Amino acid sequence: MAVGVFDLFSIGIGPSSSHTVGPMRAAALFAEELKASGDLERVASLRVDLYGSLAATGHGHGTMTAILLGLEGYHPEKILPDEVEERLAAIAGTGTLQLAGAVELPYGVKDMVLRPLTVLPRHTNGMTFTVSNADGGILHQATFFSVGGGFIVREGEEEAAQQELDESKKELPLPFRTAAELLEHCRNTSLRISDVMLVNEEDIRTAEDIRAGLLHIYSVMEECVAVSLKRKGLLPGGLNVRRRAPDWHERLMKESCEEDPDFRDPKYWQEWVNLIALAVNEENASGGRVVTAPTNGAAGIIPAVLYYALHFAPGMDKATQQDREETVVKFLLAAGAIGVLYKEQASISGAEVGCQGEVGSASSMAAAGLAEVMGGTPQQVENAAEIAMEHNLGLTCDPIGGLVQIPCIERNAIAAAKAINAAKMALWGDGSHRVSLDEVIVTMRETGKDMSSKYKETAMGGLAVNVVEC
């Protein structure tokens, strides 16, 4: 199927869409296939090989534990944090997992085979699952790649998947792969960017379902913030990173809300944006429930900028509930349209192109969403997206200790502010600009190709090696 808004905004668990969500999906799919094959009861042993970035930073990203949950049959969009803790405690305590929820096997994190220096041809995030019978004969084997944003691709099916994607796009009412094609649709139909995305989404869902789905996505974003604001202390992983969002929230409520808890003093807009971004990414770093937007590592940017749109954009102080819901829907549709461009032309995987593909893409999407709901023309929206990405080009992915904490959490807050500034700059122009969004996306892709692997989610360069972990 063509990439849609609900592919880019999906519900999962932290801390990483490519290292946690994708591997869990792959493991769950492998378990389902094994169960459907009729060979499940004959399984005597299991082997999991992790390659490249998955092996290099898997411990810090929760890759191994996510795979264990997937092999038990759990899916990232359905499992709840309490279930995560319960099952992982049971596996650690007994030393066994329930393969496909039915067959007990002695297996745990320590049994996985890590190959950080081996990168498979398709993508650095490779994983192979193998189950054998009592005689050592292979019953079922599959290799998957986690290509960013929770998307997975099976080895040997890349061309078929691309062909299916190309065919499905042709069937859309208003297909686009580039910003130029998207803007051409807007010119020919007099539709806004969010409207073009809606028309395409309506090819497979009703307008009511799309609206309800996007509002649900935002409710999960809000819930993520609410949960995060209640959790104090240190983030897990050993870096001793302190959660800041709860204390910041208490201070903001005292300083900016006067007597009305719903009041938001405009002079504190950036503090609120920072708070939302930090809250989401602190929850993500602790393995909480988040929305990939379009990835977990960049999950705080779009919620933070959308919060700005709902509380600080002109006229929102008088907005009705229906107005606010319409803002959410239009924002996410426009942001999703820009996300499609990155997914189609480049990558949203930090392990493939560095953090420019995660935080950069999210900042670009958020800028477009904000420009859209603030009344921007399609050309201004495209300009906003271009400005945001242009000033994230070359951003490396160098997490300390392989954890999605430093510099990831603060980086989301900085990128959210960039997105807001990009939207404002674009709205003060007439939509015409020298550098196109397509040119910037291609540049991002080429920069990612040229970037040393040290700076692509391997924890082998940058801050990851120049900052002492303890």
N, C-alpha and C positions, 0 to 999 in steps of 0.2 A: 504494500500500500504506500501511497505518497505520504511524505512526512506531514503530519498535521499538528495542530496546536496541542492536542492531548498526548502527543509523543514527546513534545518539548517540555510540557508541564505535566509531569507524572509524580505520583506520591510514592515515596520510598523511605528508606532509613539511611542515616549517615554512617560514616562521614564522607563517602565518595560515590558518585554515580558510576564512574568507570571502574573503580576498584572494589566497591561494595555492592551496589545495585546490579550492575551488569553481571558480575560473577555469580551472584545469587540467582539471577534469572537463568543463566546458563546451566547452573547446577540443577535447578528445579526442572528445567526442560529435559535434561539428561535423565533425571529420575523418572519423569513422566514417560519418556520413551522406553525406558527399561521396563517399567511396569506394564506398558501396553504391549511389549514384545512377548510377554509370557515367560521371560527368563529370570525374573526377579528372585524367585525361590531357589534358583540354582547358583546364585551369587555366593562366592566364598571369600573373595577379596576385592578390595577397592584401591585404586591408585589415582592420585591427583597430581599432575605436573603443572607448575606455574612458571611462566617465562617472562623475561624482560622486566618491565616496570611493575607488573603484578607481583613478581618475586622480590624485587628490590625494595618496594615500599608497602608490601602487603600487610605486614604486621601493624604498621601505624595506621593503615587505611581500613583495617577490619576485613581484609579480603578472605582470610582463611576461615574466620568464624562465619562470615556471610555464606561461603560455599557450604559449610557444614549444615547451615539452616536450609539452604536450597536443596541439598541432597536429601534432606528429610521431607522435602515437598513444600516448603514455605516459599511464598512469593513476596518480594519487597513491598508491593503496593497494598498487600493485605495484612501482613504481620504487624503486630503492635509491639511497642517497646517492652511491655511487661512479658510478652511471649518470648521475645528475644532473650531477655535475661533468664527466664525460666528454663528454656531449652539449652542455652549455652552452659548454664550451671549444671544441668543434668548430664550433658555430654562430658563436661570436664570431670564431674564427680564419678561417673561410671566408666569413663573411657570408651564408651560405645555411642554410636548414633543409630537412628532408625532410618535405614535407607528406604526412600520413597514412603516413609511412614509405616513400613511393614517388616523389614528384615533388619534384625539387630546385627551390627558389625562392630568389631573393635577398631575404632578409628578416631583420630583427633587431629588437632592442628599440627602437632609434632610429626605426624606421618606424611604430611604433604612434601613433595619434592620441589625444591626451589632452584630455578635456573636463571638468576638475574642477568647473567652475561650472554644468555642465548635469546636472541630476538627472532621470532618467526617472521617470514616474509610479509605477511598481510598486515600485521600491527604489533606493536610492542606489548600490548596487553593480551597475551595468549594463554590459554589453559587447555589441558587435555584430561579427559576423564576416561578411565578404563576399569571395567569390572571383569573378573575372571571366575571360572568355576573351580571346583576342588582339585582338578587335574592341571590347573594353570592355563587352560584354554580361554582365550578372550571371548566373552559373551557380547560385549557392547563397548564401543569406543567412539569418542567424538572430541573434536577440537573446536573451541569457540574463541572469538576475539571480542573483547569489550571495547567498543570504538568510541565511547564518550556519551555522556548523557543517559546512561543506562541501556543504550542500544547494543545489541549483540549480533554477531554474524558468525555463521558456521563455516569452518574450513571446507573448501570445495564447492560452496554454494554462492560464492561472491558474485560471479557473473550472472547466475540465475536470479539472485536477489536484485541486482542492479537492473536487469532486464524487466523484472516484475515491477520495480519502482518506476522505470521509464514508461512502461505501458499504463500503469495506474495514473501517472501524471497526465498522460494524453487524454484520459477519460474525464479529467476535471473540467468544470465549466470554464475556469479562468486559470489555466496552468501557467506557472512561472518558475524559473530556475535562477534568474538574475534580477537585480533591482531594475534594470532597464525594461525587462519584460513586465515586471510588476507595475512600473509607472506607465507603461503603454496601456495596460488594462485600465488603469485609473483614467487616463486621457480618453480612451475610447468609450468608456461606460459612465464617466462622471462620478464614479464611486471613489470613496476614500479607501485607504489601505486596509483598514479593519473590515470594511465591507467586502472587499475582494476576498479576504481570508474567510469571511463568513460564508460567502457564496460557495466556496470550495468545500468548506466543512459541511454545508448543508447537502452536499452530494452523498454523504454517508450517515448523517444525523439530522434530526429535526432541529429547527431553530430553538425550540423549547429545551431540548436536551443539551444543546450547545451552551445555552445560557445557564442552565442549572449546573452543568459540569464545570464551567468556568467559575461560577460563584462558589461551588464546592472547593475548587482548587484554592481560591482565595481564603476560604474559611479555614483550610488546613494551614495556610500561611499564617493566619491570625492566631490559630491555636498553637502553632509552633512558637510564636513570640510569647504568648501567654504562659506556656509551660516553662519556657526559658527564664522568664522574669521571676519565677518562683524558686529557681534552683541556684543556690549560692555555693561557694567553695571553689575547688580546683577542678579543671578539666582532666579527664583520665589520660593516661599515656606516659606520664613521668616527666613532662616538661615543666610541671607546676605552674601552668598558665591559669591565672585567676579569672573567674567569670566576672565581668564588669557590668553586664547589662542590668542585673537587679539593683545594684547601688546607683547606677546612672538613672534608672527609672525613678527611684525614690527621690533623687535630687531634682529631676526635671518636674516631677509632680509638685514639689514644693515651690520651685522657682518660677514655673511658667504657666501653671494652671489656675492660679489665684483661688477663688472659692468654688469654681466650677471644674469638676474633674474631666469634663468633656472639652474644655477650652484649651486651645493650642495657640500660645503667643507666637505670632509670626517671626519675631526676632530669634526664636529658638528653633527655627525649622531645621537647621543643619544638625543640631544636637539630637533632634528626634529621628532624623534620617540615619545618623550614626547609630543610634540606639537600636533601631529595628534591624539594621544590617548585622550589628554585633550579636543581638539576641538570636537571630536565625542561625548564624554561623557557629555560635557557641553551642546551640542545641544540636546542630549537625555534627560538630566535633565530638560530642558525647554519644553519638550513635542514635540520636532522637529521630522523630518522624518529621520529614521535611518534604518540600516540593522541589524536584529538579527544575532549575530555571535558568539556563537549560541543563545545568549540572549541579551536583551537590556542593562542590567546592565554590561555586558562585551563587549559591542559593539565596543569599541575603540581599542581593542588589535589586532585583525586581520588586520584592516585597517592600523594600525601603523606599524606592522611587514611587511605587504605587501609593504608599502611605502619604508621601508628599503630595501626590495628585489629589488624594481624598481629603487632605486636611489643610493644605496651604496654597493650592492652585486658586486663581481668581474665581470668585463666585461659589466656591465649595462651602463657604460658611452658611450659605442659604440653600444648599442642595437638599432635596428630599431623599428618602431612602431609595426611591426608584432611580433618581438621578445618580446616586452613588453606585448602585448596582450597574447602571448603564456605563458608568465610568470604568468600573472593573472589567466589564466584558469587552469594551472597545480597547482598553489598554492592553489586555492580554492577547486579543486578536491581532492588533498591530505589532506587538512585540513578537508574537508567534510568526507573523509573516517575515519579519527580519531574521528570526531564528532559522527559518527554512532556508534562507539564502546561505547562511553559514554552514548548515548541515549539507546542503547540496554542493556548494562550491569549494569548501575548505574542510574544517574540522572543529568540533567543540571538545576535543580530547586534549587535556593537558599533557598526556603521555605522548601525544603525536605532534603537537605544535606549540607546547608550552602554555603558560597561563593566559596568554593573549587569546587562546581559543576558548577559555572558560570565562574568566573575569572580563576579558575584552568583548566577547560575544554578548555576555549578559548586560554589560554596560551599554552596548550598542542597541540591544533589544529594548532596554529600559528607556533609553533616550527617545527611541521611536515611539514607544507607548505613551510617554509623557507628552511629546509634541502632538501626537494624535488627539489626545483628550483635551489638550489646551487649544484646539482649533487649528492646528497646522495643516497646510495643504500637503498633498502627497509628496511634492518636491521638498517641502520643509521637513517632513518626517524622514525622508531618505537622507537629507542633509544632516539631521540630528544624529541618525545612526552612523553616518560616515564620520562625523566629528568625534564621536565617542570612541570608535574603534581606532581611528587614526592616531589617537593619543594613548592607545594601549598597545601599539605595535611593538613587538620585541619583548613583551613581558614574559619573564621566565617562570617556570614552575620548580621551586626549590624548597619544598617543605622541610623544616627542621625535624629530624627524627622520623621522616616519612609520615608525620601527623598533619592533619588538615587544620592547623592551628596558627603557626607562625610561618610565613606572613599572611596566611590565607584569610583569617578573620578580619583584621584591619583592612586588608586589601579590598574586601567587599564594601566597607564603608567609604573608602576613598573613591572607588569606582562608581558608587551610587551618586556621590556628589558630582563626579565628572559627567555622569549621564544627565543630571539636572542642568548643569551648566551648558552641556552640548545642546539640549533641547531649547534652552533660552536663547543661545546664540543663533540657532537655526530659525527660531521664531522672529528674531529681529531682522532676519534677512528675507529675501523674496523667493528663496528656494534655489536660486542659481548659485553654483559654486564650481571651483576649478577641478577638484578631485571627486570622482564619483564613488559611491559605495562599492560598486563592483570592483573598481580598481584597488580599493583598500582591502577588500576581502581576498582578492588574488595575492596582494602583497603579503597579507597575513599568512596565507597558505605557503607561499614561497619562503617567507622568513622562518616559518616553522620547519620546513625541510632543511634549511641551512643551519638551523640552531643545533648546537652540540647536544648530544643525548644527555649530557650532564645536567642540562637545564630543563629536562622534560620529564618531570615527576619520577626521577630515579633517586633523589636525595644524595646525589654524588657530586653536586656542585653548588655554587652560590652560598646562600645563607646556611644551607644544610651542612656544609663542611666548614664554614668560617665562624659558626657560632657553637660554643660548647653546649651540649644538651643539658647537662646537669648543673 
